[in-house]
Amino acid sequence: MSSSLDELPAHVRLETHSTARSKAVAASNISPGSVVLEVPSMVVVLLSSDKGHRCDFCLCSGASGIKLARCAGCASYWYCGSQCQTLHWGSHKKFCKRLASFMASADFQCLEAHEQLDALLHTHLIAEISSNAPSDVRAKQLSTFMSLLPGPQHGPLPLACPMSVDVGVHQSLEALFARSGNNNFVIHSHLTTVAHGIFPLASRLFNHSCLPNAAARYVIRRGQPVRMEIIALREIKAMEEICIPYVDPALIESRQQIFKFTYGFSCTCPSCNFINTLGAIPSLPVSEVALAKLDKTLQTFCIPSGDIDNRTLLAGSTLPELPENLYPVLHESYLSRLTDAFSKSSHEGSYHAALDVGLTVFAVYLLIYPENYPQIGMHLLEMAKTAWNAVIATDHDDARASFAKSSLLKRARTYRDLSSKIMEVFGPEGDTAGPLEELAVLKNLLHEELD
């Protein structure tokens, strides 16, 4: 694993950039699914919703049958075993006895949820760099972290749990905090956020794009620090810049504001440049009839065949080709309305309604996401499972039902196959099991039914 600029793999190098500080480029062709870079975490902190459900060191889940034990000192941290508790103790002991009173304080309690998470992340960061057992990896990580550019400053220094640290650490707190806000990553398992973490070398190397050719996945294994792997989503040619997404490209309306506020830059990728030419996005229609017509028009534009098949274009965003009458679909509320409806229908058993709205969700994803983006694969997996559930729920007594069942089976297999193509590029991430195992199970079910 790499932790500093002098440990880059042979296929990655750092070069000057016309507007950014620098850029990571491919020194040779990188094939889809290849690990571009593997980096260890510097610090991680669980979301409050995952506290007590995951180990606070390795982030492994108690849902997998692992018994978690609470730290007797602070009663706020949980570990999957003595190994993780011992590995974490070098930094955790710095704030263990003071944590309960800090989190119960009025200053902490009045913070928004994301601000509380930041306060704990800063606490972890201070404790980690002031640990009494500095390692070579930690020293390299800290050096790389301090070489990062500070982000925009908004207000006073964030809170952190009081602890005894060296004078030098106190003197560098402002510099640390200025770099942590814009250089932490969302850690996910099976694309569900479970924690935030700092991975200094990844922050130093990779610039953002809303049409990235690479993305981060996370390796969560019991008794081991969390690792980030940067995965090539498509073939990256030699001398091509390697870019990752800092935010979800689906945040079309708000992403530029996030970039400026959090990172201090404006994105000029082709997707953002197209959005900038539009000015104000036309309003969504109010009536359900007009919205349904918009859904069908979008489906026809993105999926001319009327349904997803193996010829469906999955080569990346078609946003610049969007006709003017479809500009309203760029409102973030449009996609959230669709995903909510898909989730509700598929869980309540309205499978045919779910499959219809799922096609519209897929159409939006084709507009905004690049080739092999994992969210497309995850949605296709959900579509495949929904089609399979519709098969199970279909009455088998007459010829019409038999035809409907055959059609649903073919759709389920197509959705599964396309999902598999994408998820095999992205690979396994987070906890064990996950989408790839679900796809394998579904493949066997469909094979048995079709035979």
N, C-alpha and C positions, 0 to 999 in steps of 0.2 A: 504494500500500500504506500502511496505517496503522501507526504505531509509538507513538503516544501518545494520551491521552484527548482532546486538542484536535483530533484528526484522524479522528473517528468518521464513518462514512458517514451520510447523512441518515436512513436507515431504522433506525438503532440509537441508543438513548440510555441513559444510566445513571441509575438512580433508586434511592431508598432501599429497603431490604429489612427486613422485620420481625425477622429473626433473623440474617441474614448482613450483611456489610458494605454491600453494594449489590447491584444486579441490572441486567443488560442487558435491555431490553425492546424490542420492535418498535415503532417510531414509526409504521409503516404495515404493511399486510398484506404478508407475504413469501411468495412462492410456492415450492412444493417444487423443490429443485434449485438455488435461487438462492444466490449467494455472499453470505453475511451479512457477512463480514469477511475481508479478506486481510491477513496480517501476515508480516513477514520474520523469519527466525530471528536470535537474538542469538548463540547458540553451538550447535553440534551435535557429537556424538561418536558414532562408529560402534561397534556391538557388536564384540566381539573376533572373532566368527565371520565378520564381513564385512570385516575388515582385509585389505588386499591384493586384495580383490575389488571394492571401491568406492572412489571418490575421497573423500578425507578432507575435502574442502571442499564440493563440490556433491552428493556422495553418488551420482553416476551410476555405473552398474554396468559393470564390465569385460566382463560376459557379453554385452553388446550389441555387442561388437566393438571397443570403445574400449581402447586399450593404456594401461595404468597404469604410471607411473614412480615409483620409490621415492625419497624424500627422502634425499640423500646425507649430510645432517647427523645425523639421528637413526635412519635406516634403519627407522623404524616407521610412517611416514606415506606414503601413496601419492596421486598426483595424476593426473588425466586429461590434463593439459597444463600448459604454462607459465602460462596465464592463471589457473588455479585456485591454483597454487603461489604466484604473485605476490600474489593477493588474500588468501591465507591467511598470507603471510609476516609481515605486520604484527604478528600475535599469536603465530604459531607460533615465530618467532625468539626469543621470550621464554624458551621452555623447550626448544628443539630439542636443544641440546648436552647438556642434563642429563637428558633423558627416558629414555635407555637405562639409565643407572645407577639412576634412580628406580624404573623398572619392574622392575629386577632386584633391588632391595633386599628385605631380609627383611620389612620393614614392609608393603611393597606385596604381596609374594607371599603373605603369610599372610591377606590379605583374601579374603572371599567374592567371587564374580564380580560381583555387583551393587555391592559396595562398591568394587571396582576401577574399575567404570564411573563411579561417583560421583566417585572421586578424579580421574579424567581429565576429567570434566565440570567439576569445580571448577578444575582446572588451566586448562582452556580459558576459563572465565569470568574468572579472575584475569588471564590474559594478554590477553583481549579488552578489558577495561575499562582496562588499563594500556598499551594500544597507543600508540605514539608518533604515530599519525595519527588522532586522534579525529574522527569525522564528526558531522554534525547528527543523522543517524539513530541512531548509536551513543549519543549523548548523551541523546536522547529515550528510547531503550530502557533505558538505565541508570536514568534518572529514574523511569520506569514500574516497572522491576524493584525499585528501592529503596522504592517506595510499596506494594509487596505486603506482606501480613501474614506474619510469620514463622511457620513451622510448629512442631510439637512438637519439643523438643530431646531427643535420646537419646544421652547420652555425650559424649565430647570432640569437638572440631572434626575433620572428616574430613581425610584426607591430601590433599596437592596437591604437584605437582612444585616444588621450590625454584626461584625465579627472582628477578631483580632488578626490583623494582617500587617505586613511590613510597611514601613514608611514609604518605600518606593511604590508599593501598590496603591496606597492612598493618593500619592502624587499623580498617578497615571489613570485615576478613575475616569476623569473627563474624557481622556483619549480613548479609553476602553468603551465607554458608553456611546461615544460618537460613532464607533464602528460596529457596534452590535445591532443597532436598530435596522440597518440596511444590509446586514450580512448574516442574517439567520434564515434558515430554510424550514419549510413545513415538512415534517417527516410523516410519511404515510405508509400504511400497510394495506395492500389490496386497494390502493387509491383512496383510502379513508384516512383522514388526518388523525394522528394519535399524539403527536408531540412536535416541538420545535427544537432545532439544534443549530450549532455553529460548526461549519466545515470550511476553515479558512482558505485552503488551497482552491477549492471549487469557486469560492467567491472571488479569489484573485484572478483566476484564469478565464472564466466564461462570461461573456456578455449576453444580454437578453435579446431575444427575438420573439415576436408573437407567432412566427412561423419557424420554430426551431428545428434543427436537424438532429438534436439530441435531447435527452431528458434524464432526470435523476430518478433512480429507484433506490430502495433502502434494504439492507440485509439485517434482519433481526434474528439473532441466535442466542440461545440461553448461555449466560456466563461470558458473553463477549461484548465489547463496545459496539455500538451501532456503526455500520459502515454505509457510505454512499457510493453508488456506482453510477457513473455517467454513461448512458447507453446510446449508441447511434440508432436513430429511428429509420434512417435511409442510408444509402451509400453516400459517404462524404468524400469528395474528391480531394486529392493532394492540393494543398495551398488554399483550400476552402476554410473559412472561419467556422469554428464549432460554437454554436449558440444553444442556450437552454432557455426555457421560459421562467421568468421571475414571478409571474402571476398567471392565472388561468386566462388564456386567450379569449375565452367566452365572455370576459368582462369588457365588452366592447365600449360601452359608454363611460365606464369609470377607470379604465386602465391607465389612461394618460395622467389622470389626477393622482393615481397611486404612484406612478413612476416619478412624478415631480415631487410629491410630498415625501415619499419614503426614500427614493433613490437619487433624486436631484437631476434627472435627465428626461428628455422627451424621446419617445421611440419613433424611429423613422423606417420601420420595416414596411414592406409593401402593403400589408394589411392596414397598418395605422395610416399610411399615406393615403390609401383609398378612403378610409373613414374621414380623414381631414378634409378631403375634397367635397364631402357631402354637406358640411356645415351642420345645421340642425337636422336630425333624423326625423322624417315625417311621423306623425302620431299613429299609434295603432288604432284600428277601427274599434268602436265601442260595442257594437252588437255581436252576438254569438254567430249569427249567420254570416256577417262580413268576415269575422275571424276564421270561420270554417272555410270560407272561400279563399282566404289568404293562405291557409294551411295547404289546401289542394294545389294552389298555384305554385307554392314553393316546392311541394313534392314533385310536380310535373317538371319544374325547372331542373331540380337536382337529380331526380330519378325518372328519366323519361320513359323507362320500361314499365313504370307503374308499381314496381316492387324491386327490392334488392335482389340482385342475382350475381353470379360470379363475374359478370362483365361490368358490374357497377364500379365507377371510377373511385379509386381510393388513393389517388396520387397526390392529394393535398388540397389546400384551400382553393375554392373557386370564387372567393369573395369579389375580386376585381371584375368578374364577369356578371355580377348581379344586376338584373334590369331594374329600372327606377321604380316600377310598381311594387317591387319586393323590398324596398329600403326599410319599411316599418319593421320587418322581422329582425332588424339589428338592435332593437330595444332589448335590454337585458330582461325585462319583464316578460317578453314574448317567450324566451327559452324557459324561464322559470315556470311559467304557466304550463308549458308542455310537459316538462319533466315531472311536475307535481301531478298532472293528470295521468301520465304514464304509470307512475308509481302507485297512485290510488287505484286505477283500473286493474293493474296486474295483480295487486294484493287482494282486491275484493272479488276477483274472479271474473271480471268483465274483460275476458282475454281478447276478444275481437276488437273491442274499443281500444284496448291497450296497444294492440299491434298496429292499429291505424295511426294513433297519435305517436307511437314509437317511430313510424316511418318519417313523420315530420321532424321529430327530434334528430333522427339520423341525417335528414336533409340539412338542418342547421349545422350539425357537426361537420358535414362535408364542406360547408361554406367557410367555417372559421378555423378548423384544425388542420395541421399539416399531415403529411403522409405518416401512417402507422402510429398516430397519436393514441396513447393507451385508453383515453376516455372513449374513443370510438369503439375499440375492441370490447370494453366493458359493457357499453350499451348494446352492442350486437349480441353479447352473451345473454344479457337480460331479455333481449328480443327472442333469442333461441329458447330460453327457458319458458317464456310466456307462450310461444307457439307450441312447445311440448305440453304445457299444462292445458292448452286449448284442445290438443289431441286427446288427452286423458278425459277431458270433460265432454267430448263429443259423443253423442248417441250413435251406436254402431248398428242400428237395426235395419236401415234401409240403404238404397243405392246412393241417394243424395248425401247421406251422412258419411258413407264410405268415400265418396269423392272429396268431400270437405276434409275428411281425415287425411287422405292422401296429399291434398294440397298443403295442409298445415305441416305434415311431416317433411315435405320438400322444402318448405320455407324454413322450418327449424334447422334442417341440415345445412341449408345455405348460410343462414345467420351464424350457425356454429362454426362452419368452415372459414368464413371471413373473419370472425372473431379470433379464431385460432391463429390465422396468419399474422394478425396484428400482435396478439398477446405473446406469441412465440418470439417475435422480434423484441418486444419489451422484456420478456423473460419473467421468472419468478421474483417476487419482491415482498418485503415485509415478513409477516409470519409464514410458517410453513403452510402447506396446502394452498388454497386460494384459487384464482380463476383458471389456471392451467389444469388443475385437478378436476374442477367442475366441468371443464370442456371435455376432458377425457371420459368422465362418467357419462356425460350427455352423448358423446360419440357412441359409446357402447349401447346405450338405451335406444338411440336412433337406428343403429345397425341391427339390433335385434328386432325392432318393430318393422323396419323396412324389408327385412328378410322374411 
